[in-house]
Amino acid sequence: MDDTALLIIDMQRDFCDPAGYAAQAGIDAARLAAPIPVLRALIPPLRAAGVTMIYTREGHRPDLSDCPPYKLSRAIEAGAPIGAMGPLGRLLIRGEAGHDIVPELYPEPGDIVIDKPGYCAFHATDLEAILRAQGISRLLFTGVTTDVCVHSTLRSAVDRGYDCVTISDATACCDDAIQDAMIRVIHGEGGIFGRVTTSADLLQALAAG
């Protein structure tokens, strides 16, 4: 499966830890942490099968020069100003403890980490250059949140011609109804945004060869 990458989107302490940015904004971080045990079961066999591991982290420069004013104002309205000090350091700022990947899923040497300033992992990053250089044509989507960063990246990947598969139980957002709707959007219209599978089905297919 050397043509395949597992995208682990924004599984950061700022989103999944009760002391992080999302919790400061009133979001139940436990919901966003739900994919952690699923990914812990998925990553080792996929890694052994030759799948490339790519992590993304959303966050901004310490001087906020790459953070649009409208994004700053929305965060202020949500009660979690980007760059404000929190229990895990400055919220959504690169280099702070909250910006890093959760310990349970921490990248191994050789894994790829993409730091992004926006929701889409292709925006203002070298993700596409890395995928092309590695000969990757299939992307497995996991992470948070399904309705924002996962969907934004997925739509861009589809437009770029990648074969996209979303692992439904390895994604999460703040609301069950929104989660269900986002998954339906992906496989609607004959799979307009690619295929949807579960971690169990993926592992079964992997075992079957």
Secondary structure, DSSP 8 states (H G I E B T S, - for coil): -TTEEEEEE--BHHHHSTTSHHHHTT--HHHHTTHHHHHHHHHHHHHHTT-EEEEEEE-B-TT-TTS-HHHHHHHHHTT--TT-EETTEETTBTTSGGGSB-GGG---TT-EEEEESSSSTTTTSSHHHHHHHHT--EEEEEEE-IIIIIHHHHHHHHHTT-EEEEEEEEEE-S-HHHHHHHHHHHHHHHHTT-EEE-HHHHHHHHHH-
